[in-house]
Amino acid sequence: MQGGSPVGDGASKCFNTGFNPDGSLMEPYMKRLNNILKKADELKIVVILGIFYFGQDQYLADGAALKNATGNLIDWLFEKGYRNVLIEIVNETNIKSYDHEILRPERIHELINLVKNKEKNGYRFLVGTSFGGCTVPTSNAVKASDFVLIHGNGAKDPAQIQKLVDETRKVEGYQLLPIINNEDDHYNFDKETNNITTSIKNYVSLGYFDFRFPGETDYKEGYQSVPVDWGINSGRKKAFFTKVKEITGGN
């Protein structure tokens, strides 16, 4: 719902938010989101839907607006009848760039619980929040979450991923929750041991984070940077999917 920089990684120099200052929903964003979720549902894909992003949260007026935005989005999902959605309250809650305290680790459980307490016809959305590269989640976030999102960014040695997973499972309140390393910028897929093999060995899912590096001008590079070429046509993309094929035995 927020983010998506047109110049690569980061979102501090653009305006890209799906919320008005009071937390009401912007219709053009909701039409786009509806198209994405509808097609994903047809393809039997579950979407991790992020709500807030650093460099964009300042466009909401205050904590009340953030709660309003969260509630409005969840109500919209109920109205549309989508069930193929996991909620990520905020990307990297521990990043110091957030303007609003309720998005930071000390209070993030408030918004997680807001989502958990919204229910319709006996159904509610599963929810969590992510932490920055190699950061162990806080106990209050783990206790409130349905799943744990960690980031492997900056982990040049797979041993760092192992340590991150081990320490995450020792956090007070952790009870066999699914763990997703949903953002990892490690690309040494040709090595026998790497971030993806270490994650999977530990029953941790991995999200491939590929952005257009500074100085790269070929639009084939990167899925994270807009405009996006969704083909499997760059060296990094091919290496990732080759590894996925090797692991899964897929086509």
C-alpha positions as CSV (number, residue, x, y, z in Angstrom):
1,M,0.0,0.0,0.0
2,Q,3.0,2.3,0.3
3,G,6.5,2.4,-1.2
4,G,7.6,1.4,-4.7
5,S,10.3,3.9,-5.6
6,P,10.7,4.8,-9.3
7,V,14.4,5.2,-8.8
8,G,15.3,1.9,-7.2
9,D,15.6,0.8,-3.6
10,G,14.0,3.1,-1.0
11,A,11.0,5.5,-1.1
12,S,12.0,8.7,0.5
13,K,12.1,10.9,-2.6
14,C,8.7,10.0,-4.1
15,F,5.0,10.1,-3.1
16,N,3.5,6.6,-3.4
17,T,0.9,5.9,-0.7
18,G,-2.5,4.3,-1.0
19,F,-3.9,6.3,1.9
20,N,-5.2,9.8,2.4
21,P,-3.9,11.7,5.4
22,D,-6.9,10.6,7.5
23,G,-6.3,6.9,6.6
24,S,-9.1,6.7,4.1
25,L,-8.3,4.6,1.0
26,M,-7.3,6.0,-2.4
27,E,-9.5,4.5,-5.1
28,P,-6.8,4.2,-7.9
29,Y,-4.6,2.1,-5.5
30,M,-7.5,-0.1,-4.5
31,K,-8.4,-0.8,-8.1
32,R,-4.8,-1.8,-8.8
33,L,-4.8,-4.0,-5.6
34,N,-8.0,-5.6,-6.6
35,N,-6.6,-6.6,-10.0
36,I,-3.5,-8.1,-8.3
37,L,-5.4,-10.1,-5.7
38,K,-8.0,-11.3,-8.2
39,K,-5.3,-12.6,-10.6
40,A,-3.3,-14.1,-7.7
41,D,-6.4,-15.9,-6.5
42,E,-6.9,-17.3,-10.0
43,L,-3.3,-18.6,-9.9
44,K,-3.7,-20.0,-6.4
45,I,-1.1,-17.5,-5.0
46,V,-1.2,-16.1,-1.5
47,V,-0.1,-12.5,-1.4
48,I,1.8,-10.9,1.5
49,L,0.2,-7.5,1.6
50,G,2.3,-4.8,3.2
51,I,0.5,-1.8,4.7
52,F,3.1,0.8,5.7
53,Y,6.6,1.7,4.4
54,F,9.3,4.0,5.6
55,G,9.6,7.3,3.7
56,Q,5.8,7.2,3.1
57,D,4.2,6.9,6.6
58,Q,4.6,10.6,7.2
59,Y,1.8,11.3,4.7
60,L,-0.7,10.0,7.3
61,A,-1.6,12.6,9.9
62,D,-1.1,10.7,13.2
63,G,-1.5,7.4,15.1
64,A,-5.3,7.6,14.8
65,A,-5.0,7.9,11.0
66,L,-2.7,4.8,10.9
67,K,-5.2,2.8,12.9
68,N,-8.0,4.1,10.6
69,A,-5.9,3.1,7.5
70,T,-5.3,-0.4,8.9
71,G,-9.0,-0.9,9.7
72,N,-10.2,0.4,6.4
73,L,-7.9,-1.9,4.5
74,I,-9.0,-5.0,6.4
75,D,-12.6,-4.0,6.0
76,W,-12.1,-3.7,2.3
77,L,-10.5,-7.1,2.1
78,F,-13.6,-8.6,3.9
79,E,-15.9,-6.7,1.6
80,K,-14.2,-8.1,-1.5
81,G,-14.1,-11.6,0.0
82,Y,-10.4,-12.2,-0.5
83,R,-8.8,-15.0,1.6
84,N,-5.5,-15.4,-0.2
85,V,-3.8,-12.6,1.8
86,L,-1.3,-12.4,4.7
87,I,-0.9,-9.0,6.3
88,E,2.5,-7.4,6.9
89,I,1.8,-4.3,9.0
90,V,5.0,-2.5,8.3
91,N,8.2,-3.2,6.4
92,E,11.2,-3.3,8.8
93,T,9.5,-1.9,11.9
94,N,12.9,-1.2,13.5
95,I,14.0,1.3,10.8
96,K,14.5,4.7,12.5
97,S,13.0,6.5,9.5
98,Y,9.4,5.9,10.7
99,D,7.7,9.1,11.8
100,H,4.9,7.5,13.8
101,E,5.7,5.7,17.1
102,I,3.0,3.1,16.6
103,L,4.9,1.7,13.7
104,R,8.1,1.1,15.8
105,P,8.9,-2.1,17.6
106,E,7.7,-0.9,21.0
107,R,4.2,-0.4,19.8
108,I,3.8,-2.5,16.7
109,H,1.8,-5.1,18.5
110,E,-1.0,-2.6,18.7
111,L,-1.7,-2.7,15.0
112,I,-1.1,-6.4,14.8
113,N,-3.8,-6.9,17.4
114,L,-6.1,-4.5,15.6
115,V,-6.0,-6.8,12.6
116,K,-6.4,-10.0,14.7
117,N,-9.4,-8.5,16.5
118,K,-11.2,-7.9,13.2
119,E,-13.3,-10.9,12.2
120,K,-16.2,-11.6,9.8
121,N,-18.1,-14.9,9.6
122,G,-15.6,-16.6,11.8
123,Y,-12.7,-15.6,9.7
124,R,-9.8,-13.2,10.3
125,F,-6.6,-12.4,8.5
126,L,-3.2,-13.8,9.6
127,V,-0.8,-10.9,10.4
128,G,2.8,-10.1,11.3
129,T,5.5,-7.5,10.7
130,S,9.0,-7.6,9.4
131,F,12.3,-6.5,10.9
132,G,15.4,-5.2,9.1
133,G,18.4,-7.2,7.9
134,C,19.7,-9.7,10.4
135,T,17.6,-8.2,13.2
136,V,16.0,-10.6,15.7
137,P,12.3,-9.8,16.2
138,T,11.1,-8.4,19.5
139,S,9.2,-10.4,22.0
140,N,6.0,-8.3,21.9
141,A,5.9,-8.6,18.1
142,V,6.4,-12.4,18.2
143,K,3.8,-12.9,20.9
144,A,1.2,-11.0,18.8
145,S,2.1,-12.4,15.4
146,D,0.7,-15.3,13.5
147,F,4.0,-15.7,11.6
148,V,7.4,-14.2,11.9
149,L,9.0,-12.1,9.1
150,I,12.8,-11.8,9.2
151,H,15.2,-10.2,6.6
152,G,18.5,-11.7,5.5
153,N,19.7,-8.5,3.8
154,G,23.4,-7.9,4.5
155,A,24.0,-11.5,5.5
156,K,27.0,-12.3,3.3
157,D,27.8,-15.5,5.2
158,P,25.0,-18.1,5.4
159,A,26.1,-18.6,9.0
160,Q,24.5,-15.3,9.8
161,I,21.1,-16.6,8.5
162,Q,21.5,-19.7,10.8
163,K,22.3,-17.5,13.7
164,L,19.3,-15.2,13.0
165,V,16.9,-18.2,12.7
166,D,18.3,-19.8,15.9
167,E,18.0,-16.6,17.9
168,T,14.5,-15.9,16.5
169,R,13.3,-19.2,17.8
170,K,14.6,-18.4,21.3
171,V,12.7,-15.2,21.6
172,E,10.3,-15.1,24.5
173,G,6.8,-16.0,23.2
174,Y,7.9,-17.9,20.2
175,Q,5.7,-21.0,19.8
176,L,6.4,-22.9,16.5
177,L,5.3,-20.0,14.4
178,P,6.1,-20.1,10.6
179,I,9.2,-18.1,9.8
180,I,9.6,-16.3,6.5
181,N,12.9,-14.7,5.4
182,N,10.9,-12.6,3.0
183,E,13.6,-10.2,1.9
184,D,17.1,-11.5,1.1
185,D,19.6,-9.8,-1.2
186,H,22.1,-12.7,-1.3
187,Y,22.8,-14.0,-4.8
188,N,25.5,-16.7,-4.6
189,F,23.1,-19.4,-5.7
190,D,25.9,-21.4,-7.4
191,K,27.5,-22.1,-4.1
192,E,26.7,-25.4,-2.3
193,T,25.7,-23.5,0.9
194,N,24.0,-20.1,0.6
195,N,21.2,-18.1,2.2
196,I,18.4,-19.9,0.4
197,T,19.7,-23.4,1.2
198,T,20.3,-22.4,4.8
199,S,16.8,-21.0,5.1
200,I,15.1,-24.0,3.6
201,K,17.2,-26.4,5.7
202,N,15.7,-24.7,8.8
203,Y,12.2,-24.8,7.4
204,V,12.2,-21.1,6.7
205,S,10.7,-19.7,3.5
206,L,12.7,-17.2,1.5
207,G,11.8,-14.1,-0.5
208,Y,14.0,-13.2,-3.4
209,F,14.9,-9.5,-3.2
210,D,16.4,-8.4,-6.5
211,F,16.6,-4.7,-7.2
212,R,18.3,-2.7,-9.9
213,F,21.8,-2.0,-8.6
214,P,23.3,1.6,-8.8
215,G,24.7,2.1,-12.3
216,E,22.6,-0.7,-13.9
217,T,20.6,0.7,-16.8
218,D,19.2,-2.5,-18.3
219,Y,15.5,-2.8,-17.3
220,K,15.8,-6.6,-17.3
221,E,17.7,-6.2,-14.0
222,G,15.7,-6.4,-10.8
223,Y,12.1,-7.3,-9.8
224,Q,12.1,-4.7,-7.0
225,S,12.7,-1.6,-9.2
226,V,10.1,-0.1,-11.5
227,P,9.5,-0.3,-14.4
228,V,9.7,-4.1,-13.9
229,D,10.5,-6.6,-16.6
230,W,8.9,-9.8,-15.1
231,G,10.8,-12.1,-17.4
232,I,13.5,-14.6,-16.2
233,N,16.1,-12.9,-18.4
234,S,19.0,-11.5,-16.3
235,G,21.9,-13.3,-14.8
236,R,20.6,-13.0,-11.2
237,K,17.0,-14.0,-12.1
238,K,18.2,-17.1,-14.1
239,A,20.5,-18.1,-11.2
240,F,17.7,-17.9,-8.7
241,F,15.1,-19.9,-10.7
242,T,17.7,-22.4,-11.6
243,K,18.3,-23.0,-7.9
244,V,14.5,-23.2,-7.3
245,K,14.2,-25.8,-10.0
246,E,17.0,-27.8,-8.5
247,I,15.4,-27.7,-5.1
248,T,11.8,-28.4,-6.1
249,G,12.4,-30.6,-9.2
250,G,10.0,-28.3,-11.1
251,N,10.0,-27.1,-14.7
